[in-house]
Amino acid sequence: MAKLLILGAGVAGQTAALHARRQLSKDHEVIVVAPNSHYNWIPSNIWVGIGAMKKEQVVFPLAPVFKKQGITHHQAKAVSIHPEGDAENSMPYVTIEYTDPSKVGQTAKVHYDYLINATGPKLNFGATKGLGPHDGYTHSVCTADHAVATNSSLQELVQQMKKGDKKKFVIGTGHGSATCQGAAFEYIMNVDFVLRKAKVRDRAEIVWLTNEYEVGDLGMGSMHIVRGGYITNTKVFTESIFAEREISWITRSHVKEIEPKKIIYENLNGEIKEESYDFAMLIPPFAGVGLKAYDKSNNDITSELFAPNGLMKVDADYTPKKFEEWKASDWPKYYNSPKYSNIFAVGIAFAPPHSISKPQFSPNGTPIFPTPPRTGMPSGTMARIVTFNIVDMIKGKTDKPKHSASLANMGAACLASVGSSLWNGSAASMTVYPIVPDFERFPETGRDLKYTTGEVGLAGHWIKYLLHFGFIYKAKANPFWFLIPE
């Protein structure tokens, strides 16, 4: 009997667990360790953050799904990986610490034959003083609870604006290395939509604050897209959307500190500037969740398994190179650890070999550029392919991974909400291939323009709204869930 242990139950972890359980006989055990009791469909948090959806519409309890599927579930956080076992037992294991209210404070060893690290990110609000909803002054839509609190503050401001008050909204990224600009973009567009619907948009100033070199970079080095039969780039595409809605933008900026009503940031010229606000929603940088690793003799080998940011090293080329020298082939194909072949990492949990956007530094040495996005559709696809490889190895069909899922040979579709309404809402519908540009195959733009497109319209909102229900249906493992693609 083989044991497959999956750390995390987000998009990547849930996808891996369901596919593994479906393809493996009951002779094999599928185990999930996740600190939260509920699954959260994170892409819809932005709608919770404006009051278009309730928290209950984007979350559901995990335990019933795992019980129905025959998946062993520990509500706990992983603390350390022991890939060689210990002095008493050579079988590898992970030390966990329970977050289940009935077991809080208890620890356990969970043994495995194969391990998938799908922990996702640590929301590193602490990287910027004053950032975040807990010990800071800004809002977030990174979790469902964050989004609920964000909407509450937004609605309070709307009521004040109806009485004649003017307010300033600053939305974007809260650190020079933050990613997930897409979520912030969706949120700023929906805030604009809500204010117009409430007939108070004339009393609002809305500002996009970002670490992107140009708007529309999105951590992907910008893109050339086909729109209406013409080739343009996402800078023009995004600027036009902002300009149409009277949203101003500040680019090339690293938020240094946040005080009540004041954001202090450094720009790429090294200048320290300030921006006032009444409401700020800024995405934090991501880091690894802090897993440690130890060998059989209990020596710390964390640096051998993980990059300095806490993300797991996989089969990528991490050789230091100038930006102009990296290649699409540097990116991982199989997502297995080069040190321990039975350990894999997917989604945000794996360490990218380099930035997709060109690294930029201020004269003070401050890095100001987005890190590569790896959420949503790419996370699910990686998880599925890695799971298929593990299943094949468990069944004895192969002794090493055969299926690949390189982001340099993978396309993605994105539906970014720019207004939530079934009748007059809209979404930016975008496709890109490949996610990581390949200038050897596509020397002009790095991507295939036949499959890299962008349009804005009501139909995009309908599709995004339907996908919300489709992906939650899938994550609940309802009948024929596997027919819904990642």
ZIWO-V266578 format. One record per residue. N is the residue number from 1. PHI is phi in whole degrees, 0 to 359 (* if undefined). OMEGA is omega as a letter, one per 30 degrees, with the letter a starting at -180 (* if undefined). NEAR is the number of other C-alpha atoms within 10 Angstrom. Layout:
N/PHI/OMEGA/NEAR, N/PHI/OMEGA/NEAR
This chain:
1/*/l/10, 2/257/l/15, 3/245/l/17, 4/255/a/25, 5/253/a/25, 6/243/l/26, 7/262/a/27, 8/112/l/26, 9/223/l/26, 10/267/a/24, 11/304/a/26, 12/290/a/32, 13/295/l/26, 14/294/l/26, 15/300/a/24, 16/298/a/29, 17/296/a/28, 18/291/l/24, 19/295/a/19, 20/295/a/23, 21/294/l/21, 22/291/a/13, 23/265/a/13, 24/259/l/16, 25/290/a/11, 26/293/l/12, 27/292/a/9, 28/251/a/14, 29/255/l/20, 30/251/a/25, 31/237/l/24, 32/240/l/24, 33/247/a/25, 34/215/a/27, 35/286/a/20, 36/263/l/18, 37/274/a/18, 38/235/l/16, 39/277/l/21, 40/234/l/25, 41/279/a/21, 42/299/a/22, 43/304/a/21, 44/267/l/27, 45/300/a/29, 46/296/l/30, 47/285/l/26, 48/296/a/26, 49/290/l/32, 50/240/l/25, 51/86/l/19, 52/280/l/16, 53/222/l/16, 54/265/l/17, 55/306/a/20, 56/297/l/10, 57/276/a/16, 58/243/l/22, 59/228/l/19, 60/204/a/18, 61/291/a/13, 62/279/a/20, 63/306/a/17, 64/297/l/11, 65/293/a/17, 66/294/l/21, 67/296/l/11, 68/298/a/11, 69/271/a/16, 70/77/l/16, 71/256/l/19, 72/288/a/15, 73/231/l/19, 74/240/l/23, 75/279/a/23, 76/199/l/27, 77/253/l/22, 78/284/a/27, 79/250/a/15, 80/208/l/18, 81/251/l/25, 82/236/a/24, 83/291/l/26, 84/246/a/18, 85/73/l/20, 86/219/a/16, 87/296/a/10, 88/270/a/7, 89/212/a/10, 90/277/l/12, 91/286/a/15, 92/297/a/21, 93/207/l/23, 94/240/l/24, 95/275/a/19, 96/238/l/22, 97/235/a/22, 98/290/l/20, 99/251/l/19, 100/303/a/17, 101/308/a/10, 102/279/a/8, 103/227/a/12, 104/305/l/12, 105/95/l/11, 106/278/l/12, 107/237/l/16, 108/203/l/14, 109/255/l/15, 110/244/a/18, 111/279/a/20, 112/210/l/22, 113/260/l/18, 114/227/a/24, 115/231/l/26, 116/245/l/27, 117/272/l/25, 118/233/a/28, 119/291/a/28, 120/73/a/27, 121/260/l/18, 122/275/l/17, 123/283/a/17, 124/274/l/18, 125/300/a/23, 126/294/l/13, 127/292/l/19, 128/234/a/19, 129/299/l/16, 130/87/a/20, 131/271/l/29, 132/108/a/24, 133/276/a/16, 134/264/a/12, 135/248/a/11, 136/231/a/17, 137/237/a/19, 138/245/a/27, 139/261/a/24, 140/210/l/29, 141/236/a/28, 142/286/l/21, 143/231/a/21, 144/296/l/26, 145/294/l/14, 146/303/a/19, 147/296/l/25, 148/299/a/23, 149/294/l/16, 150/296/l/24, 151/296/l/22, 152/301/l/14, 153/292/l/15, 154/300/a/21, 155/294/l/16, 156/298/l/10, 157/293/l/19, 158/301/l/22, 159/296/l/13, 160/294/l/13, 161/291/l/20, 162/295/l/14, 163/270/l/10, 164/113/a/11, 165/289/l/13, 166/257/a/17, 167/225/l/19, 168/242/a/18, 169/247/l/20, 170/241/a/24, 171/226/l/28, 172/158/a/30, 173/247/a/29, 174/256/a/33, 175/194/a/30, 176/293/a/30, 177/248/a/24, 178/293/l/27, 179/237/a/28, 180/65/l/22, 181/301/a/25, 182/300/l/20, 183/295/l/23, 184/294/l/24, 185/299/l/23, 186/299/a/22, 187/291/a/26, 188/296/l/25, 189/292/a/23, 190/285/l/23, 191/296/l/24, 192/303/a/23, 193/296/a/22, 194/296/a/21, 195/294/l/20, 196/292/l/14, 197/298/l/10, 198/278/l/13, 199/62/l/13, 200/233/a/21, 201/299/a/22, 202/290/l/12, 203/256/a/16, 204/239/l/19, 205/251/a/17, 206/241/a/25, 207/233/l/21, 208/266/l/20, 209/246/a/26, 210/215/l/32, 211/272/l/33, 212/294/l/32, 213/294/l/24, 214/225/l/19, 215/300/a/24, 216/90/l/21, 217/292/l/23, 218/59/a/28, 219/75/a/25, 220/244/l/20, 221/68/a/23, 222/63/a/20, 223/213/l/23, 224/266/a/23, 225/231/l/26, 226/263/a/19, 227/223/l/16, 228/62/l/10, 229/86/a/8, 230/244/l/8, 231/264/l/12, 232/223/l/16, 233/234/a/19, 234/289/l/20, 235/296/l/17, 236/295/a/14, 237/303/a/20, 238/286/l/17, 239/301/a/17, 240/293/l/13, 241/296/l/15, 242/296/a/21, 243/298/l/11, 244/299/a/9, 245/254/l/15, 246/58/l/16, 247/257/l/19, 248/270/a/14, 249/219/l/18, 250/235/a/18, 251/253/l/18, 252/56/a/24, 253/230/l/31, 254/245/l/29, 255/285/a/27, 256/270/a/19, 257/200/l/19, 258/234/l/23, 259/242/l/15, 260/304/l/13, 261/73/a/14, 262/215/l/15, 263/251/l/22, 264/254/a/16, 265/223/l/22, 266/249/l/23, 267/263/a/21, 268/293/l/23, 269/275/a/12, 270/87/a/16, 271/280/l/12, 272/262/a/14, 273/232/a/13, 274/230/l/13, 275/224/l/15, 276/280/l/16, 277/201/l/20, 278/254/a/15, 279/214/l/21, 280/226/l/29, 281/236/a/25, 282/236/a/28, 283/287/a/29, 284/278/l/26, 285/287/l/23, 286/254/l/24, 287/215/l/20, 288/294/a/22, 289/282/l/19, 290/98/l/16, 291/297/l/19, 292/256/l/19, 293/219/a/22, 294/223/l/19, 295/274/a/17, 296/300/a/17, 297/268/l/11, 298/69/l/13, 299/279/a/10, 300/288/l/13, 301/241/a/15, 302/305/a/19, 303/292/l/13, 304/278/a/15, 305/263/a/23, 306/235/l/22, 307/284/a/18, 308/304/l/14, 309/278/l/12, 310/87/l/22, 311/271/a/26, 312/279/l/27, 313/286/l/27, 314/230/a/29, 315/279/l/21, 316/253/l/22, 317/265/a/17, 318/266/l/16, 319/300/l/10, 320/301/a/10, 321/219/l/12, 322/292/a/9, 323/304/a/13, 324/289/a/7, 325/260/a/7, 326/288/a/19, 327/232/l/17, 328/300/a/20, 329/291/l/16, 330/292/a/17, 331/282/a/24, 332/292/l/22, 333/249/a/22, 334/246/l/23, 335/67/l/30, 336/261/a/26, 337/294/l/20, 338/291/a/15, 339/266/a/13, 340/230/a/14, 341/291/l/15, 342/264/l/19, 343/247/a/23, 344/231/l/27, 345/221/a/29, 346/226/a/31, 347/66/a/27, 348/292/a/26, 349/293/a/29, 350/268/a/29, 351/274/l/27, 352/295/a/23, 353/286/a/21, 354/193/l/22, 355/283/l/18, 356/275/l/24, 357/285/a/20, 358/297/l/19, 359/300/l/17, 360/231/a/18, 361/229/l/17, 362/285/l/17, 363/302/l/12, 364/274/a/11, 365/86/a/10, 366/281/l/17, 367/288/a/19, 368/226/l/27, 369/194/a/31, 370/288/l/31, 371/274/a/26, 372/296/l/24, 373/284/a/22, 374/214/a/22, 375/256/l/17, 376/64/a/20, 377/305/l/18, 378/300/l/25, 379/299/l/23, 380/296/a/23, 381/294/l/24, 382/303/a/27, 383/298/a/30, 384/297/a/26, 385/294/l/22, 386/299/l/27, 387/297/l/26, 388/301/l/20, 389/296/a/21, 390/295/l/28, 391/301/l/22, 392/298/l/19, 393/289/l/17, 394/297/a/19, 395/281/l/14, 396/79/a/10, 397/283/a/11, 398/202/l/13, 399/251/l/12, 400/205/a/15, 401/300/l/20, 402/244/a/15, 403/274/a/16, 404/245/a/17, 405/213/l/19, 406/291/l/23, 407/294/l/22, 408/276/l/21, 409/223/a/17, 410/230/l/16, 411/263/l/19, 412/211/l/18, 413/243/a/18, 414/227/l/17, 415/241/a/24, 416/259/a/22, 417/295/l/32, 418/237/l/25, 419/158/a/25, 420/267/l/26, 421/195/a/15, 422/290/a/12, 423/249/l/10, 424/226/l/11, 425/279/l/18, 426/198/l/26, 427/211/l/25, 428/274/a/23, 429/262/a/21, 430/228/l/20, 431/234/l/20, 432/216/l/23, 433/208/f/22, 434/278/a/22, 435/296/l/26, 436/271/a/25, 437/297/l/24, 438/238/a/21, 439/280/l/13, 440/281/l/12, 441/277/a/12, 442/232/a/13, 443/299/a/11, 444/283/a/12, 445/233/a/16, 446/87/a/21, 447/221/l/25, 448/277/a/20, 449/293/l/19, 450/293/a/11, 451/242/l/17, 452/239/a/22, 453/222/l/24, 454/203/l/22, 455/215/l/17, 456/240/l/19, 457/182/a/16, 458/295/a/20, 459/302/l/17, 460/299/l/22, 461/293/l/26, 462/301/a/20, 463/295/a/14, 464/298/l/22, 465/295/l/18, 466/294/l/11, 467/294/l/15, 468/306/a/17, 469/288/a/14, 470/297/a/15, 471/286/l/17, 472/291/l/19, 473/303/a/15, 474/296/a/20, 475/295/l/24, 476/278/a/21, 477/60/l/20, 478/289/a/12, 479/310/l/9, 480/62/l/9, 481/306/a/17, 482/290/l/15, 483/280/l/8, 484/275/a/11, 485/290/l/12, 486/291/*/19
